[in-house]
Amino acid sequence: MAKAEISWKSKSEEGVKREVYVHCVGQEWKFFEREKRYDEWQPLEQPLLEDYIELLDAVKRRIARRLLRPEEEKRVRKLIREAYPEAEI
């Protein structure tokens, strides 16, 4: 599999800037976050729905460029449904 590391910048629920980093290890996507560039990455136990949507968007773009396999989109959608069953994707 190609490099399965994805990151983006956003704001937390409190309005604080943050960076989110997602790393694929085997079949599992692990989320991390930090507030500033030189802070240490902290594991994110319960990612926000917006984080999952951002991951899904990034995965779709990587599939289009043939950097990820098409099955990866289905796995990410399944993750979202498990974490947020009420969300419409």
MOPAC internal coordinates of N, CA, C and O (Angstrom, degrees):
PM7 1SCF
backbone

  N    0.0000 0     0.00 0     0.00 0    0    0    0
  C    1.4472 1     0.00 0     0.00 0    1    0    0
  C    1.5218 1   107.99 1     0.00 0    2    1    0
  O    1.2310 1   120.93 1   -30.83 1    3    2    1
  N    1.3075 1   115.83 1   149.17 1    3    2    1
  C    1.4491 1   121.83 1   177.65 1    5    3    2
  C    1.5290 1   110.53 1   -70.35 1    6    5    3
  O    1.2310 1   121.17 1    -2.90 1    7    6    5
  N    1.3085 1   115.36 1   177.10 1    7    6    5
  C    1.4622 1   120.92 1   179.10 1    9    7    6
  C    1.5278 1   109.27 1   -55.80 1   10    9    7
  O    1.2310 1   120.73 1   -61.91 1   11   10    9
  N    1.2979 1   116.20 1   118.09 1   11   10    9
  C    1.4636 1   120.65 1  -176.68 1   13   11   10
  C    1.5168 1   109.80 1  -108.59 1   14   13   11
  O    1.2310 1   120.58 1  -123.66 1   15   14   13
  N    1.2983 1   116.50 1    56.34 1   15   14   13
  C    1.4528 1   122.40 1   176.53 1   17   15   14
  C    1.5185 1   107.54 1  -124.21 1   18   17   15
  O    1.2310 1   120.82 1   -53.11 1   19   18   17
  N    1.3166 1   116.04 1   126.89 1   19   18   17
  C    1.4617 1   121.12 1  -176.41 1   21   19   18
  C    1.5168 1   107.33 1  -132.16 1   22   21   19
  O    1.2310 1   120.45 1   -41.51 1   23   22   21
  N    1.3399 1   116.75 1   138.49 1   23   22   21
  C    1.4642 1   119.05 1   177.82 1   25   23   22
  C    1.5191 1   109.63 1  -143.06 1   26   25   23
  O    1.2310 1   121.27 1   -21.77 1   27   26   25
  N    1.3417 1   115.17 1   158.23 1   27   26   25
  C    1.4560 1   122.07 1   177.84 1   29   27   26
  C    1.5181 1   108.82 1  -159.17 1   30   29   27
  O    1.2310 1   121.12 1   -11.59 1   31   30   29
  N    1.3187 1   115.47 1   168.41 1   31   30   29
  C    1.4598 1   121.66 1   177.27 1   33   31   30
  C    1.5196 1   108.83 1  -112.63 1   34   33   31
  O    1.2310 1   120.93 1   -35.97 1   35   34   33
  N    1.3292 1   115.83 1   144.03 1   35   34   33
  C    1.4614 1   121.11 1   178.81 1   37   35   34
  C    1.5232 1   108.68 1  -156.60 1   38   37   35
  O    1.2310 1   121.06 1     9.11 1   39   38   37
  N    1.3153 1   115.58 1  -170.89 1   39   38   37
  C    1.4555 1   120.90 1   175.91 1   41   39   38
  C    1.5152 1   108.78 1  -117.50 1   42   41   39
  O    1.2310 1   120.93 1   -34.92 1   43   42   41
  N    1.3321 1   115.84 1   145.08 1   43   42   41
  C    1.4577 1   120.40 1   178.15 1   45   43   42
  C    1.5237 1   109.24 1   -76.14 1   46   45   43
  O    1.2310 1   120.75 1    -2.59 1   47   46   45
  N    1.3285 1   116.17 1   177.41 1   47   46   45
  C    1.4641 1   120.65 1   179.38 1   49   47   46
  C    1.5242 1   111.34 1   -61.65 1   50   49   47
  O    1.2310 1   120.15 1   153.27 1   51   50   49
  N    1.3477 1   117.31 1   -26.73 1   51   50   49
  C    1.4580 1   121.97 1   179.50 1   53   51   50
  C    1.5277 1   112.40 1   -85.16 1   54   53   51
  O    1.2310 1   119.93 1   175.54 1   55   54   53
  N    1.3326 1   117.73 1    -4.46 1   55   54   53
  C    1.4609 1   121.45 1   179.67 1   57   55   54
  C    1.5185 1   113.96 1    91.80 1   58   57   55
  O    1.2310 1   119.98 1  -170.18 1   59   58   57
  N    1.3283 1   117.64 1     9.82 1   59   58   57
  C    1.4658 1   122.27 1   179.68 1   61   59   58
  C    1.5256 1   108.95 1   -86.97 1   62   61   59
  O    1.2310 1   120.71 1   -45.26 1   63   62   61
  N    1.3443 1   116.24 1   134.74 1   63   62   61
  C    1.4618 1   119.63 1   177.18 1   65   63   62
  C    1.5168 1   109.72 1   -63.98 1   66   65   63
  O    1.2310 1   121.19 1   -35.95 1   67   66   65
  N    1.3325 1   115.34 1   144.05 1   67   66   65
  C    1.4552 1   120.21 1   178.40 1   69   67   66
  C    1.5130 1   110.34 1  -152.35 1   70   69   67
  O    1.2310 1   121.28 1   -22.55 1   71   70   69
  N    1.3141 1   115.16 1   157.45 1   71   70   69
  C    1.4505 1   121.96 1   174.20 1   73   71   70
  C    1.5212 1   107.50 1  -110.64 1   74   73   71
  O    1.2310 1   120.83 1   -41.01 1   75   74   73
  N    1.3108 1   116.03 1   138.99 1   75   74   73
  C    1.4620 1   121.23 1   178.76 1   77   75   74
  C    1.5230 1   107.36 1  -119.46 1   78   77   75
  O    1.2310 1   121.15 1   -43.19 1   79   78   77
  N    1.3111 1   115.41 1   136.81 1   79   78   77
  C    1.4594 1   122.88 1  -177.99 1   81   79   78
  C    1.5217 1   107.38 1  -130.13 1   82   81   79
  O    1.2310 1   120.46 1   -48.51 1   83   82   81
  N    1.3191 1   116.73 1   131.49 1   83   82   81
  C    1.4590 1   121.00 1  -179.93 1   85   83   82
  C    1.5213 1   108.06 1  -124.38 1   86   85   83
  O    1.2310 1   121.27 1   -46.91 1   87   86   85
  N    1.3170 1   115.17 1   133.09 1   87   86   85
  C    1.4574 1   120.97 1  -176.96 1   89   87   86
  C    1.5233 1   108.76 1  -127.64 1   90   89   87
  O    1.2310 1   120.43 1   -48.18 1   91   90   89
  N    1.3044 1   116.77 1   131.82 1   91   90   89
  C    1.4630 1   120.82 1   179.10 1   93   91   90
  C    1.5214 1   109.32 1   -93.79 1   94   93   91
  O    1.2310 1   121.20 1   -59.02 1   95   94   93
  N    1.3293 1   115.31 1   120.98 1   95   94   93
  C    1.4573 1   121.73 1   177.27 1   97   95   94
  C    1.5219 1   106.74 1  -118.75 1   98   97   95
  O    1.2310 1   120.69 1   -72.52 1   99   98   97
  N    1.3064 1   116.29 1   107.48 1   99   98   97
  C    1.4628 1   120.15 1  -176.54 1  101   99   98
  C    1.5141 1   110.34 1    65.81 1  102  101   99
  O    1.2310 1   120.37 1    64.95 1  103  102  101
  N    1.3183 1   116.90 1  -115.05 1  103  102  101
  C    1.4582 1   122.22 1   179.80 1  105  103  102
  C    1.5250 1   112.25 1  -104.53 1  106  105  103
  O    1.2310 1   120.20 1  -172.52 1  107  106  105
  N    1.3313 1   117.22 1     7.48 1  107  106  105
  C    1.4591 1   120.94 1  -172.47 1  109  107  106
  C    1.5318 1   111.39 1  -117.67 1  110  109  107
  O    1.2310 1   120.89 1   -44.19 1  111  110  109
  N    1.3287 1   115.89 1   135.81 1  111  110  109
  C    1.4624 1   122.05 1   174.79 1  113  111  110
  C    1.5204 1   108.17 1   -96.30 1  114  113  111
  O    1.2310 1   120.30 1   -55.19 1  115  114  113
  N    1.3303 1   117.04 1   124.81 1  115  114  113
  C    1.4635 1   121.73 1   179.81 1  117  115  114
  C    1.5296 1   108.91 1  -110.25 1  118  117  115
  O    1.2310 1   120.96 1   -50.54 1  119  118  117
  N    1.3242 1   115.77 1   129.46 1  119  118  117
  C    1.4600 1   122.80 1  -177.83 1  121  119  118
  C    1.5304 1   110.01 1   -99.90 1  122  121  119
  O    1.2310 1   121.16 1   -38.52 1  123  122  121
  N    1.3467 1   115.38 1   141.48 1  123  122  121
  C    1.4558 1   122.39 1   175.59 1  125  123  122
  C    1.5263 1   107.62 1  -137.57 1  126  125  123
  O    1.2310 1   120.68 1   -23.67 1  127  126  125
  N    1.3345 1   116.31 1   156.33 1  127  126  125
  C    1.4635 1   119.64 1   177.27 1  129  127  126
  C    1.5208 1   110.19 1  -145.51 1  130  129  127
  O    1.2310 1   121.45 1   -21.88 1  131  130  129
  N    1.3331 1   114.84 1   158.12 1  131  130  129
  C    1.4589 1   121.91 1   172.71 1  133  131  130
  C    1.5170 1   107.73 1  -153.89 1  134  133  131
  O    1.2310 1   120.74 1   -22.02 1  135  134  133
  N    1.3407 1   116.19 1   157.98 1  135  134  133
  C    1.4545 1   120.03 1  -178.31 1  137  135  134
  C    1.5227 1   112.30 1   -89.95 1  138  137  135
  O    1.2310 1   120.49 1   138.18 1  139  138  137
  N    1.3274 1   116.67 1   -41.82 1  139  138  137
  C    1.4618 1   120.40 1  -177.32 1  141  139  138
  C    1.5172 1   110.74 1  -122.26 1  142  141  139
  O    1.2310 1   121.16 1   -15.96 1  143  142  141
  N    1.2899 1   115.39 1   164.04 1  143  142  141
  C    1.4490 1   121.50 1  -173.88 1  145  143  142
  C    1.5249 1   113.75 1   -56.53 1  146  145  143
  O    1.2310 1   119.82 1   137.82 1  147  146  145
  N    1.3042 1   117.94 1   -42.18 1  147  146  145
  C    1.4660 1   120.19 1  -175.04 1  149  147  146
  C    1.5257 1   113.66 1   -97.33 1  150  149  147
  O    1.2310 1   119.93 1  -173.74 1  151  150  149
  N    1.3234 1   117.73 1     6.26 1  151  150  149
  C    1.4671 1   120.98 1   173.40 1  153  151  150
  C    1.5268 1   108.74 1   -72.21 1  154  153  151
  O    1.2310 1   121.03 1   -21.37 1  155  154  153
  N    1.3216 1   115.64 1   158.63 1  155  154  153
  C    1.4643 1   119.30 1   176.70 1  157  155  154
  C    1.5212 1   109.66 1   -80.07 1  158  157  155
  O    1.2310 1   120.97 1   -32.07 1  159  158  157
  N    1.3347 1   115.74 1   147.93 1  159  158  157
  C    1.4565 1   120.71 1   176.85 1  161  159  158
  C    1.5225 1   108.72 1   -70.37 1  162  161  159
  O    1.2310 1   120.53 1   -50.20 1  163  162  161
  N    1.3212 1   116.60 1   129.80 1  163  162  161
  C    1.4595 1   122.85 1   178.43 1  165  163  162
  C    1.5317 1   108.92 1  -107.81 1  166  165  163
  O    1.2310 1   119.73 1   -47.35 1  167  166  165
  N    1.3278 1   118.13 1   132.65 1  167  166  165
  C    1.4736 1   119.41 1   177.23 1  169  167  166
  C    1.5251 1   110.44 1   -59.47 1  170  169  167
  O    1.2310 1   121.26 1   -40.56 1  171  170  169
  N    1.3002 1   115.19 1   139.44 1  171  170  169
  C    1.4650 1   121.57 1   179.95 1  173  171  170
  C    1.5246 1   107.06 1  -107.22 1  174  173  171
  O    1.2310 1   121.02 1   -75.18 1  175  174  173
  N    1.3310 1   115.65 1   104.82 1  175  174  173
  C    1.4686 1   120.88 1  -174.58 1  177  175  174
  C    1.5300 1   112.46 1   -69.27 1  178  177  175
  O    1.2310 1   120.04 1   134.80 1  179  178  177
  N    1.3279 1   117.54 1   -45.20 1  179  178  177
  C    1.4639 1   121.69 1  -178.77 1  181  179  178
  C    1.5293 1   108.75 1  -123.07 1  182  181  179
  O    1.2310 1   119.98 1   -91.56 1  183  182  181
  N    1.3369 1   117.65 1    88.44 1  183  182  181
  C    1.4678 1   120.03 1   179.01 1  185  183  182
  C    1.5275 1   111.67 1   -62.76 1  186  185  183
  O    1.2310 1   120.93 1   -29.11 1  187  186  185
  N    1.3081 1   115.83 1   150.89 1  187  186  185
  C    1.4624 1   121.67 1   176.76 1  189  187  186
  C    1.5210 1   110.05 1   -71.09 1  190  189  187
  O    1.2310 1   120.57 1   -20.88 1  191  190  189
  N    1.3090 1   116.51 1   159.12 1  191  190  189
  C    1.4623 1   120.94 1   175.99 1  193  191  190
  C    1.5257 1   110.10 1   -58.81 1  194  193  191
  O    1.2310 1   120.45 1   141.36 1  195  194  193
  N    1.3386 1   116.74 1   -38.64 1  195  194  193
  C    1.4737 1   120.62 1   179.11 1  197  195  194
  C    1.5271 1   111.31 1   -60.63 1  198  197  195
  O    1.2310 1   120.45 1   145.47 1  199  198  197
  N    1.3503 1   116.74 1   -34.53 1  199  198  197
  C    1.4637 1   120.36 1   177.98 1  201  199  198
  C    1.5269 1   110.69 1   -66.52 1  202  201  199
  O    1.2310 1   121.01 1   137.57 1  203  202  201
  N    1.3214 1   115.67 1   -42.43 1  203  202  201
  C    1.4665 1   119.24 1   178.36 1  205  203  202
  C    1.5349 1   110.98 1   -64.57 1  206  205  203
  O    1.2310 1   120.35 1   139.07 1  207  206  205
  N    1.3290 1   116.94 1   -40.93 1  207  206  205
  C    1.4685 1   120.34 1   179.48 1  209  207  206
  C    1.5254 1   110.10 1   -64.29 1  210  209  207
  O    1.2310 1   120.42 1   139.54 1  211  210  209
  N    1.3241 1   116.80 1   -40.46 1  211  210  209
  C    1.4646 1   121.15 1   177.64 1  213  211  210
  C    1.5311 1   110.39 1   -63.11 1  214  213  211
  O    1.2310 1   120.30 1   138.66 1  215  214  213
  N    1.3258 1   117.03 1   -41.34 1  215  214  213
  C    1.4633 1   121.26 1   176.79 1  217  215  214
  C    1.5234 1   110.60 1   -62.12 1  218  217  215
  O    1.2310 1   120.36 1   134.61 1  219  218  217
  N    1.3292 1   116.92 1   -45.39 1  219  218  217
  C    1.4640 1   120.89 1   179.72 1  221  219  218
  C    1.5223 1   111.00 1   -60.04 1  222  221  219
  O    1.2310 1   120.21 1   137.25 1  223  222  221
  N    1.3247 1   117.20 1   -42.75 1  223  222  221
  C    1.4643 1   121.32 1   178.27 1  225  223  222
  C    1.5272 1   110.89 1   -61.99 1  226  225  223
  O    1.2310 1   120.34 1   135.08 1  227  226  225
  N    1.3287 1   116.96 1   -44.92 1  227  226  225
  C    1.4629 1   120.98 1   179.97 1  229  227  226
  C    1.5304 1   111.17 1   -64.94 1  230  229  227
  O    1.2310 1   120.32 1   140.83 1  231  230  229
  N    1.3199 1   116.99 1   -39.17 1  231  230  229
  C    1.4653 1   120.91 1   178.61 1  233  231  230
  C    1.5218 1   110.21 1   -63.97 1  234  233  231
  O    1.2310 1   119.96 1   137.73 1  235  234  233
  N    1.3357 1   117.67 1   -42.27 1  235  234  233
  C    1.4677 1   121.07 1   178.41 1  237  235  234
  C    1.5281 1   111.01 1   -60.48 1  238  237  235
  O    1.2310 1   120.61 1   136.96 1  239  238  237
  N    1.3429 1   116.43 1   -43.04 1  239  238  237
  C    1.4651 1   120.02 1   179.49 1  241  239  238
  C    1.5238 1   111.15 1   -64.74 1  242  241  239
  O    1.2310 1   120.18 1   141.48 1  243  242  241
  N    1.3129 1   117.26 1   -38.52 1  243  242  241
  C    1.4633 1   120.15 1   179.34 1  245  243  242
  C    1.5299 1   111.44 1   -70.92 1  246  245  243
  O    1.2310 1   120.22 1   146.93 1  247  246  245
  N    1.3227 1   117.18 1   -33.07 1  247  246  245
  C    1.4705 1   119.91 1   176.00 1  249  247  246
  C    1.5234 1   109.58 1   -65.18 1  250  249  247
  O    1.2310 1   120.18 1   138.48 1  251  250  249
  N    1.3307 1   117.27 1   -41.52 1  251  250  249
  C    1.4610 1   121.00 1   179.47 1  253  251  250
  C    1.5314 1   111.53 1   -61.79 1  254  253  251
  O    1.2310 1   120.73 1   147.91 1  255  254  253
  N    1.3274 1   116.21 1   -32.09 1  255  254  253
  C    1.4740 1   120.31 1   178.97 1  257  255  254
  C    1.5243 1   111.52 1   -91.59 1  258  257  255
  O    1.2310 1   120.74 1  -173.37 1  259  258  257
  N    1.3191 1   116.20 1     6.63 1  259  258  257
  C    1.4617 1   124.22 1   178.92 1  261  259  258
  C    1.5252 1   113.20 1    61.27 1  262  261  259
  O    1.2310 1   121.11 1  -144.12 1  263  262  261
  N    1.3242 1   115.48 1    35.88 1  263  262  261
  C    1.4584 1   120.48 1   175.97 1  265  263  262
  C    1.5224 1   111.55 1   -96.25 1  266  265  263
  O    1.2310 1   120.80 1   160.06 1  267  266  265
  N    1.3280 1   116.07 1   -19.94 1  267  266  265
  C    1.4654 1   122.30 1   175.50 1  269  267  266
  C    1.5191 1   108.91 1  -129.79 1  270  269  267
  O    1.2310 1   121.06 1   -21.74 1  271  270  269
  N    1.3127 1   115.58 1   158.26 1  271  270  269
  C    1.4598 1   120.59 1   178.59 1  273  271  270
  C    1.5275 1   109.67 1   -79.49 1  274  273  271
  O    1.2310 1   119.75 1   -31.54 1  275  274  273
  N    1.3315 1   118.08 1   148.46 1  275  274  273
  C    1.4740 1   121.63 1  -179.69 1  277  275  274
  C    1.5286 1   114.21 1   -58.26 1  278  277  275
  O    1.2310 1   119.50 1   152.55 1  279  278  277
  N    1.3233 1   118.55 1   -27.45 1  279  278  277
  C    1.4644 1   121.44 1   179.96 1  281  279  278
  C    1.5248 1   111.89 1   -64.52 1  282  281  279
  O    1.2310 1   120.59 1   157.72 1  283  282  281
  N    1.3205 1   116.47 1   -22.28 1  283  282  281
  C    1.4666 1   120.29 1  -177.21 1  285  283  282
  C    1.5318 1   111.52 1   -62.96 1  286  285  283
  O    1.2310 1   120.16 1   145.19 1  287  286  285
  N    1.3364 1   117.30 1   -34.81 1  287  286  285
  C    1.4652 1   120.42 1   179.07 1  289  287  286
  C    1.5312 1   110.43 1   -62.18 1  290  289  287
  O    1.2310 1   120.12 1   138.56 1  291  290  289
  N    1.3213 1   117.37 1   -41.44 1  291  290  289
  C    1.4677 1   121.20 1   179.17 1  293  291  290
  C    1.5188 1   110.93 1   -64.15 1  294  293  291
  O    1.2310 1   120.30 1   141.00 1  295  294  293
  N    1.3296 1   117.03 1   -39.00 1  295  294  293
  C    1.4649 1   120.43 1   179.31 1  297  295  294
  C    1.5212 1   111.23 1   -66.00 1  298  297  295
  O    1.2310 1   120.11 1   139.80 1  299  298  297
  N    1.3260 1   117.40 1   -40.20 1  299  298  297
  C    1.4654 1   120.74 1   179.79 1  301  299  298
  C    1.5272 1   109.73 1   -68.21 1  302  301  299
  O    1.2310 1   119.95 1   138.13 1  303  302  301
  N    1.3328 1   117.71 1   -41.87 1  303  302  301
  C    1.4697 1   120.21 1   177.24 1  305  303  302
  C    1.5337 1   110.63 1   -60.37 1  306  305  303
  O    1.2310 1   120.26 1   141.32 1  307  306  305
  N    1.3247 1   117.11 1   -38.68 1  307  306  305
  C    1.4592 1   121.19 1   178.27 1  309  307  306
  C    1.5319 1   110.21 1   -64.33 1  310  309  307
  O    1.2310 1   120.29 1   138.39 1  311  310  309
  N    1.3330 1   117.06 1   -41.61 1  311  310  309
  C    1.4689 1   121.11 1   176.41 1  313  311  310
  C    1.5208 1   111.46 1   -58.05 1  314  313  311
  O    1.2310 1   120.94 1   136.47 1  315  314  313
  N    1.3301 1   115.80 1   -43.53 1  315  314  313
  C    1.4678 1   120.56 1  -179.25 1  317  315  314
  C    1.5240 1   110.25 1   -64.59 1  318  317  315
  O    1.2310 1   120.30 1   135.36 1  319  318  317
  N    1.3319 1   117.03 1   -44.64 1  319  318  317
  C    1.4704 1   120.38 1   179.25 1  321  319  318
  C    1.5247 1   111.87 1   -62.39 1  322  321  319
  O    1.2310 1   120.16 1   144.51 1  323  322  321
  N    1.3343 1   117.29 1   -35.49 1  323  322  321
  C    1.4581 1   120.28 1   178.48 1  325  323  322
  C    1.5175 1   111.95 1   -70.00 1  326  325  323
  O    1.2310 1   120.38 1   138.84 1  327  326  325
  N    1.3329 1   116.88 1   -41.16 1  327  326  325
  C    1.4554 1   121.04 1  -177.49 1  329  327  326
  C    1.5201 1   112.10 1   -79.25 1  330  329  327
  O    1.2310 1   120.34 1   143.08 1  331  330  329
  N    1.3320 1   116.96 1   -36.92 1  331  330  329
  C    1.4710 1   122.03 1  -177.47 1  333  331  330
  C    1.5280 1   109.59 1  -133.80 1  334  333  331
  O    1.2310 1   119.76 1  -101.39 1  335  334  333
  N    1.3306 1   118.07 1    78.61 1  335  334  333
  C    1.4740 1   121.33 1  -176.73 1  337  335  334
  C    1.5259 1   113.67 1   -61.48 1  338  337  335
  O    1.2310 1   119.92 1   153.85 1  339  338  337
  N    1.3266 1   117.76 1   -26.15 1  339  338  337
  C    1.4636 1   120.70 1  -178.07 1  341  339  338
  C    1.5299 1   112.17 1   -81.57 1  342  341  339
  O    1.2310 1   119.76 1   167.06 1  343  342  341
  N    1.3299 1   118.07 1   -12.94 1  343  342  341
  C    1.4665 1   121.36 1  -176.57 1  345  343  342
  C    1.5293 1   111.25 1   -74.46 1  346  345  343
  O    1.2310 1   121.25 1   -38.14 1  347  346  345
  N    1.3269 1   115.22 1   141.86 1  347  346  345
  C    1.4512 1   120.52 1   175.08 1  349  347  346
  C    1.5213 1   108.07 1  -102.63 1  350  349  347
  O    1.2310 1   121.44 1   -56.42 1  351  350  349
  N    1.3194 1   114.84 1   123.58 1  351  350  349
  C    1.4659 1   119.24 1  -177.18 1  353  351  350
  C    1.5133 1   109.25 1  -107.93 1  354  353  351
  O    1.2310 1   120.10 1   180.00 1  355  354  353

